[in-house]
Amino acid sequence: MSPRRLRKEVKGVLIAVGAFALIAFSVLGMNLFAKTQVKSTVVWELGRELNLTAESFFERLPLGANPTLTTDLSTIDPMVLGETEVQLVLDDKTYTSTLVIRDTTDPVVEVNEGSLEVGQFIEAQALIQSITDLQATTVAYKSTPDFSKVANVNVTIVVTDASGNATEVTAKVSVVNDLTPPQITVLAPLYVQLNATNPDYWAFTTVTDAKSGLDSTSVDDTDVVLNAFGTSTVILKAVDQDGNETTLERPVIVAAKPTVLTMNAMADPANQKATDYAKAVYADLVTDGMTDRQKLRAIYDFLLDEMSYRSDTSNDYNVDNYNKLDEYAKYAFENMVGNCFYYASMAAELIQEGGFEVTLIKGEGYSRTEPDHFLLHYWLLVRVDGKLYHFDPLYEQLYEYKRQFFLVTDSDIYGSSHQWIKADYPPTN
């Protein structure tokens, strides 16, 4: 390289170095001698961890400056909107700024699809699956949707928080003719006999459909046990003509034949002559807080104290005693007199009103005047606390209160005051 060219390149380098040095000195001078400038306002997002330092509140600081906070930022809740005056100290001089907690984040919204019948209306809120926001929100349609005809309607929903941040989302609403499923109403418990074949699981129910009409009914008796006493479950299903369906789990109570005949006869809509009487008397006898035994005792004492025995009343109940219970109970409620079947009928109606299982027993009762000392007699079995007991207030009357027959067992009465064909009735516990 020639000396002349070398001198030229060295000169260029010196000029560049000089320029850089001048710039660096200028910047350093600005930092060294910069005028301190505090921020009038520092804005912080609601819910964000408050990790500000003293330097965060200054626009410019001299190089090496070490400001400190005199306001304790740990006392400020970043979950609460508001403004707080913040004081700082630098070189024995106090500066003041304002910390503003503000919400500028739009709500995060997820929606569900909806469905309704023609002419109905669904609120926007009902289509919301979730809203994520740190403030209270309001939900509204952007414009009122039209649900007056069958269609798939896309609706726009606006979710707005308390700071005015808003999110728009779209949801699909299917408008159809019929969404109302059939209604299955159970009118009475279902009792079936042991080892019954093809029981009517729909007995004492009604099935209705308010819109399109009923299409089909079916049962799932997979879990039903018919070869043992006890309770299992059948599933009833009803489907309407638009495909809406209802299922209902119904208890199936397998019981002895007299129990089934008694309970089903009393549940029969044709045998409700005494129902209103039983409801009214039961309501007077039973109060809130009574145990099941206390309820039964109230019924027992009512018959003991209010009914009077009269042997000359009708006894055509032998023709069809189970389906005569309501008729004879009605007479007993109206006249408060009667023979054993009237007592048993009235008691059965009241006991059933209380939701208890009851069984009419046809047997014989002790009589001093009969040659064999026993004559035709009716009384009840009642189930309470999972156990069976005899229930016969009439015989306490006949024994002139020297002996009681409230919730007594087979061994308490069999052969002494009562007798019956034991094979025909379930034993007491």
C-alpha positions as CSV (number, residue, x, y, z in Angstrom):
1,M,0.0,0.0,0.0
2,S,1.3,3.5,-0.8
3,P,2.1,5.9,2.0
4,R,-0.4,8.3,0.7
5,R,-3.2,5.8,0.7
6,L,-2.3,4.6,4.2
7,R,-2.5,8.1,5.5
8,K,-5.9,8.5,4.0
9,E,-7.3,5.3,5.6
10,V,-5.8,6.2,9.0
11,K,-7.4,9.6,8.8
12,G,-10.8,8.0,8.1
13,V,-10.5,5.7,11.1
14,L,-9.6,8.6,13.3
15,I,-12.6,10.6,12.1
16,A,-14.9,7.6,12.8
17,V,-13.5,7.1,16.2
18,G,-13.8,10.7,17.0
19,A,-17.5,10.8,15.9
20,F,-18.3,7.7,18.0
21,A,-16.5,9.2,21.0
22,L,-18.5,12.4,20.6
23,I,-21.8,10.5,20.4
24,A,-20.9,8.4,23.4
25,F,-19.9,11.5,25.4
26,S,-23.2,13.2,24.5
27,V,-25.3,10.2,25.6
28,L,-23.2,9.8,28.7
29,G,-23.6,13.5,29.4
30,M,-27.3,13.3,28.9
31,N,-27.5,10.4,31.4
32,L,-25.1,12.0,33.8
33,F,-26.7,15.3,33.7
34,A,-30.3,14.3,32.6
35,K,-33.1,16.1,34.4
36,T,-35.2,13.8,36.6
37,Q,-38.7,13.3,35.2
38,V,-41.4,11.4,37.2
39,K,-44.4,9.8,35.5
40,S,-47.6,11.4,36.4
41,T,-49.5,8.2,36.0
42,V,-48.6,4.5,35.8
43,V,-51.3,2.2,34.5
44,W,-51.5,-1.4,35.7
45,E,-53.7,-4.2,34.4
46,L,-56.3,-5.5,36.8
47,G,-55.4,-8.9,38.2
48,R,-51.7,-8.7,37.1
49,E,-49.1,-9.3,39.8
50,L,-47.9,-6.0,41.1
51,N,-44.2,-6.2,40.7
52,L,-43.4,-2.5,40.1
53,T,-40.1,-0.9,41.3
54,A,-39.3,2.7,42.1
55,E,-37.7,3.1,38.6
56,S,-41.1,2.2,37.0
57,F,-42.5,5.5,38.1
58,F,-39.8,7.7,36.3
59,E,-39.6,8.7,32.6
60,R,-35.9,9.7,33.0
61,L,-33.3,9.3,35.7
62,P,-29.6,10.4,35.9
63,L,-27.1,7.6,35.5
64,G,-26.6,5.8,38.7
65,A,-29.7,7.3,40.4
66,N,-31.2,5.1,43.1
67,P,-34.8,6.2,43.8
68,T,-36.8,4.5,46.6
69,L,-40.5,3.9,47.2
70,T,-42.0,5.4,50.4
71,T,-45.4,4.0,49.5
72,D,-45.8,0.4,50.4
73,L,-47.1,-1.2,47.2
74,S,-47.9,-4.5,49.0
75,T,-50.9,-2.7,50.5
76,I,-52.4,-2.2,47.1
77,D,-54.7,-5.0,45.8
78,P,-54.2,-5.5,42.1
79,M,-57.6,-7.2,42.0
80,V,-59.4,-4.0,42.8
81,L,-59.9,-1.1,40.4
82,G,-58.8,2.3,41.6
83,E,-56.1,5.0,41.9
84,T,-53.4,5.3,44.6
85,E,-50.9,8.1,45.1
86,V,-47.4,6.8,45.2
87,Q,-44.5,8.7,46.8
88,L,-40.8,8.2,45.9
89,V,-37.6,9.7,47.2
90,L,-34.4,10.5,45.1
91,D,-31.5,12.5,46.6
92,D,-33.6,13.7,49.5
93,K,-36.3,15.0,47.2
94,T,-39.9,13.6,47.2
95,Y,-41.7,12.8,44.0
96,T,-45.4,11.9,43.5
97,S,-47.0,9.7,40.9
98,T,-50.4,8.0,40.6
99,L,-50.8,4.2,40.2
100,V,-54.0,3.4,38.3
101,I,-55.4,-0.2,38.4
102,R,-57.5,-0.5,35.2
103,D,-59.2,-3.3,33.3
104,T,-58.7,-3.3,29.5
105,T,-59.1,-7.0,28.9
106,D,-62.1,-8.3,27.0
107,P,-64.1,-11.2,28.6
108,V,-63.3,-14.7,27.4
109,V,-66.6,-16.4,26.4
110,E,-67.6,-19.9,25.4
111,V,-71.1,-20.7,24.3
112,N,-73.4,-23.8,23.8
113,E,-75.9,-24.5,21.1
114,G,-79.5,-24.1,22.1
115,S,-82.9,-25.4,21.0
116,L,-86.4,-24.4,21.6
117,E,-89.9,-24.7,20.3
118,V,-91.5,-22.3,17.8
119,G,-92.8,-19.2,19.5
120,Q,-90.7,-19.7,22.6
121,F,-87.8,-17.5,23.6
122,I,-84.4,-18.4,25.1
123,E,-82.4,-15.8,27.0
124,A,-78.9,-15.1,25.9
125,Q,-77.5,-16.1,29.3
126,A,-78.9,-19.7,28.7
127,L,-76.5,-20.1,25.8
128,I,-73.4,-19.2,27.8
129,Q,-71.2,-22.1,28.8
130,S,-68.5,-20.0,30.6
131,I,-67.3,-16.5,31.0
132,T,-63.8,-15.6,32.2
133,D,-63.4,-12.1,33.5
134,L,-62.3,-10.4,36.7
135,Q,-65.4,-8.2,36.9
136,A,-69.1,-8.7,36.8
137,T,-70.5,-9.1,33.3
138,T,-73.8,-8.6,31.5
139,V,-75.0,-10.8,28.7
140,A,-77.4,-9.7,25.9
141,Y,-78.3,-10.3,22.3
142,K,-76.8,-7.8,19.9
143,S,-80.2,-7.7,18.3
144,T,-83.4,-9.5,19.2
145,P,-83.5,-12.9,17.4
146,D,-86.5,-14.2,15.5
147,F,-87.6,-17.6,16.8
148,S,-91.1,-17.6,15.2
149,K,-90.5,-20.4,12.7
150,V,-88.6,-23.6,12.3
151,A,-85.0,-22.8,11.5
152,N,-81.4,-22.8,12.6
153,V,-80.8,-19.3,13.9
154,N,-77.3,-17.9,14.5
155,V,-77.5,-15.3,17.2
156,T,-74.9,-12.8,18.3
157,I,-74.3,-12.4,22.0
158,V,-72.5,-9.5,23.5
159,V,-70.7,-10.0,26.9
160,T,-69.7,-6.8,28.6
161,D,-67.8,-6.3,31.8
162,A,-68.1,-3.5,34.3
163,S,-65.3,-1.5,32.6
164,G,-67.0,-1.7,29.2
165,N,-64.7,-4.3,27.7
166,A,-66.9,-6.4,25.4
167,T,-66.7,-9.6,23.5
168,E,-69.1,-10.8,20.7
169,V,-69.7,-14.5,20.1
170,T,-72.1,-16.4,17.9
171,A,-74.3,-19.3,19.0
172,K,-76.6,-21.6,17.1
173,V,-80.2,-22.0,18.1
174,S,-82.4,-24.7,16.6
175,V,-86.0,-23.8,16.5
176,V,-88.3,-26.9,16.2
177,N,-92.0,-27.8,16.5
178,D,-91.8,-30.0,19.6
179,L,-89.1,-30.4,22.3
180,T,-91.5,-31.4,25.1
181,P,-91.1,-35.0,26.1
182,P,-94.0,-37.2,27.2
183,Q,-94.9,-37.2,30.9
184,I,-95.2,-40.4,32.9
185,T,-97.2,-40.0,36.1
186,V,-97.2,-42.7,38.7
187,L,-100.5,-42.9,40.6
188,A,-99.7,-45.6,43.1
189,P,-96.9,-48.1,44.0
190,L,-96.6,-51.2,41.9
191,Y,-97.2,-54.4,43.7
192,V,-96.8,-57.8,41.9
193,Q,-97.1,-61.3,43.2
194,L,-94.2,-63.6,43.7
195,N,-93.2,-65.4,40.5
196,A,-95.7,-63.3,38.5
197,T,-95.5,-63.8,34.7
198,N,-95.8,-60.8,32.4
199,P,-96.7,-58.2,35.1
200,D,-98.2,-54.9,33.9
201,Y,-95.4,-52.5,34.7
202,W,-97.6,-49.6,33.5
203,A,-100.4,-50.3,36.0
204,F,-101.5,-47.2,37.9
205,T,-99.7,-44.8,35.6
206,T,-100.7,-42.3,33.0
207,V,-98.7,-41.2,29.9
208,T,-99.4,-38.0,28.2
209,D,-97.8,-35.8,25.5
210,A,-98.8,-32.2,25.1
211,K,-97.6,-31.6,21.6
212,S,-97.1,-34.2,18.9
213,G,-98.8,-37.2,20.4
214,L,-97.5,-40.4,21.9
215,D,-95.6,-42.8,19.5
216,S,-94.5,-45.7,21.7
217,T,-93.9,-47.1,25.1
218,S,-91.5,-49.8,26.3
219,V,-90.1,-51.3,29.4
220,D,-86.6,-52.5,30.5
221,D,-87.1,-55.1,33.2
222,T,-83.5,-56.4,33.1
223,D,-83.1,-55.6,36.8
224,V,-86.5,-56.8,38.0
225,V,-86.5,-59.7,40.4
226,L,-89.8,-61.6,40.5
227,N,-88.7,-64.8,42.3
228,A,-88.0,-63.3,45.7
229,F,-89.9,-60.9,48.0
230,G,-88.4,-57.4,47.9
231,T,-88.1,-54.3,45.7
232,S,-86.3,-54.0,42.4
233,T,-86.6,-51.5,39.6
234,V,-88.1,-51.4,36.1
235,I,-87.4,-48.6,33.6
236,L,-90.4,-47.2,31.8
237,K,-89.8,-45.3,28.5
238,A,-92.2,-43.2,26.4
239,V,-91.4,-41.6,23.0
240,D,-93.5,-39.0,21.2
241,Q,-93.9,-38.6,17.5
242,D,-91.1,-36.1,17.3
243,G,-88.7,-38.4,19.0
244,N,-88.7,-36.8,22.4
245,E,-88.5,-39.4,25.1
246,T,-88.9,-39.8,28.8
247,T,-87.6,-42.6,31.0
248,L,-88.7,-43.3,34.6
249,E,-87.3,-45.8,37.1
250,R,-90.2,-47.4,38.9
251,P,-89.9,-49.6,42.0
252,V,-91.4,-53.0,41.6
253,I,-92.5,-54.5,45.0
254,V,-92.8,-58.3,45.0
255,A,-95.2,-59.3,47.9
256,A,-97.5,-62.0,49.1
257,K,-100.8,-62.4,47.2
258,P,-103.1,-60.8,49.9
259,T,-100.8,-57.8,50.1
260,V,-100.8,-57.3,46.3
261,L,-104.6,-57.7,46.2
262,T,-105.1,-55.3,49.0
263,M,-102.8,-52.6,47.7
264,N,-103.9,-52.8,44.1
265,A,-107.6,-52.8,45.0
266,M,-107.1,-49.7,47.1
267,A,-105.1,-48.0,44.2
268,D,-107.8,-48.8,41.6
269,P,-109.4,-45.6,40.4
270,A,-112.8,-47.3,40.6
271,N,-112.3,-47.8,44.3
272,Q,-111.9,-44.3,45.6
273,K,-115.2,-43.7,47.5
274,A,-113.5,-43.1,50.8
275,T,-110.4,-41.2,49.6
276,D,-111.6,-37.7,50.5
277,Y,-112.7,-38.9,54.0
278,A,-109.4,-40.6,54.6
279,K,-107.4,-37.5,53.5
280,A,-109.4,-35.2,55.8
281,V,-109.2,-37.5,58.9
282,Y,-105.6,-38.3,58.4
283,A,-104.7,-34.6,58.1
284,D,-106.4,-34.1,61.5
285,L,-104.7,-37.0,63.2
286,V,-101.1,-36.6,62.0
287,T,-98.8,-33.7,62.8
288,D,-95.4,-32.8,61.5
289,G,-92.6,-34.5,63.3
290,M,-94.5,-37.7,64.2
291,T,-92.6,-40.9,63.7
292,D,-94.2,-43.6,61.6
293,R,-95.2,-45.5,64.7
294,Q,-96.8,-42.4,66.2
295,K,-98.8,-41.9,63.0
296,L,-100.1,-45.5,63.2
297,R,-100.8,-45.1,66.8
298,A,-102.9,-42.0,66.1
299,I,-104.9,-44.0,63.6
300,Y,-105.3,-46.9,66.0
301,D,-106.5,-44.6,68.8
302,F,-109.0,-42.9,66.5
303,L,-110.7,-46.1,65.7
304,L,-110.5,-47.3,69.3
305,D,-112.1,-44.1,70.6
306,E,-114.5,-43.1,67.8
307,M,-115.8,-46.3,66.2
308,S,-118.5,-48.4,67.8
309,Y,-119.0,-52.1,67.1
310,R,-122.3,-53.3,65.6
311,S,-122.7,-56.8,64.3
312,D,-125.9,-56.3,62.3
313,T,-124.2,-54.1,59.6
314,S,-123.9,-55.5,56.1
315,N,-121.5,-58.4,55.4
316,D,-121.7,-58.8,51.6
317,Y,-118.0,-58.1,51.5
318,N,-117.4,-61.8,51.4
319,V,-118.2,-61.7,47.7
320,D,-115.3,-59.5,46.8
321,N,-113.7,-58.2,50.0
322,Y,-110.7,-56.4,48.6
323,N,-112.8,-54.3,46.2
324,K,-115.3,-53.5,49.0
325,L,-112.8,-51.8,51.2
326,D,-113.5,-48.3,50.0
327,E,-117.3,-48.7,50.1
328,Y,-117.3,-50.0,53.7
329,A,-114.7,-47.4,54.8
330,K,-117.0,-44.7,53.4
331,Y,-119.9,-46.0,55.4
332,A,-117.7,-46.2,58.5
333,F,-116.5,-42.6,58.1
334,E,-120.1,-41.4,57.7
335,N,-121.6,-43.5,60.5
336,M,-118.8,-44.5,62.8
337,V,-120.3,-47.9,63.4
338,G,-119.8,-51.3,61.9
339,N,-118.5,-54.8,62.2
340,C,-114.9,-56.0,61.9
341,F,-114.8,-55.4,58.1
342,Y,-115.8,-51.8,58.6
343,Y,-113.0,-51.3,61.2
344,A,-110.5,-52.9,58.9
345,S,-111.6,-50.9,55.9
346,M,-111.4,-47.6,57.6
347,A,-108.1,-48.4,59.1
348,A,-106.7,-49.6,55.7
349,E,-107.8,-46.3,54.0
350,L,-106.1,-44.2,56.7
351,I,-103.0,-46.3,56.8
352,Q,-102.6,-46.2,53.0
353,E,-103.1,-42.5,53.1
354,G,-100.0,-42.4,55.3
355,G,-98.0,-44.2,52.6
356,F,-97.8,-47.5,54.5
357,E,-98.1,-51.0,53.1
358,V,-101.2,-52.7,54.4
359,T,-102.7,-56.2,54.0
360,L,-106.2,-57.3,54.7
361,I,-106.4,-60.6,56.7
362,K,-109.4,-62.9,56.6
363,G,-109.3,-65.2,59.5
364,E,-111.1,-65.9,62.8
365,G,-111.4,-64.0,66.0
366,Y,-112.1,-65.3,69.5
367,S,-115.7,-65.2,70.7
368,R,-117.1,-66.4,74.0
369,T,-120.5,-67.1,72.5
370,E,-119.4,-69.3,69.6
371,P,-119.4,-73.1,70.2
372,D,-115.8,-73.3,68.8
373,H,-115.0,-69.9,70.3
374,F,-113.8,-68.5,66.9
375,L,-115.8,-66.8,64.2
376,L,-115.1,-65.0,60.9
377,H,-112.9,-61.9,61.5
378,Y,-111.0,-59.3,59.4
379,W,-108.1,-57.2,60.5
380,L,-104.8,-55.9,59.1
381,L,-101.1,-56.4,58.7
382,V,-99.1,-53.2,58.4
383,R,-95.5,-52.7,57.5
384,V,-93.5,-50.2,59.5
385,D,-89.8,-49.7,59.9
386,G,-89.3,-52.6,57.5
387,K,-91.3,-55.1,59.6
388,L,-94.8,-56.6,59.6
389,Y,-97.2,-56.3,62.5
390,H,-100.9,-57.1,63.2
391,F,-103.2,-54.1,63.7
392,D,-106.7,-54.6,65.2
393,P,-108.2,-51.9,67.4
394,L,-111.6,-53.6,67.4
395,Y,-110.3,-56.5,69.5
396,E,-108.9,-54.1,72.1
397,Q,-112.5,-52.7,72.3
398,L,-113.9,-56.2,72.7
399,Y,-111.4,-57.0,75.4
400,E,-112.5,-53.9,77.1
401,Y,-109.0,-52.3,77.1
402,K,-107.5,-55.2,79.0
403,R,-105.3,-56.1,76.1
404,Q,-103.9,-54.1,73.2
405,F,-103.5,-55.2,69.5
406,F,-101.4,-52.4,68.2
407,L,-98.4,-53.6,66.2
408,V,-98.4,-57.1,67.7
409,T,-96.7,-60.2,66.2
410,D,-98.0,-63.7,65.2
411,S,-96.8,-65.2,68.5
412,D,-98.6,-62.5,70.5
413,I,-102.1,-63.4,69.2
414,Y,-102.2,-66.6,67.2
415,G,-104.4,-69.2,68.9
416,S,-105.4,-67.0,71.8
417,S,-107.4,-64.2,70.1
418,H,-106.8,-64.7,66.4
419,Q,-106.2,-67.5,64.0
420,W,-105.7,-67.7,60.2
421,I,-104.2,-69.9,57.5
422,K,-100.6,-69.0,58.0
423,A,-99.5,-70.3,54.6
424,D,-101.7,-67.6,53.0
425,Y,-100.1,-64.6,54.7
426,P,-96.5,-63.4,55.3
427,P,-95.3,-63.9,58.8
428,T,-94.6,-61.0,61.1
429,N,-90.9,-60.3,61.9
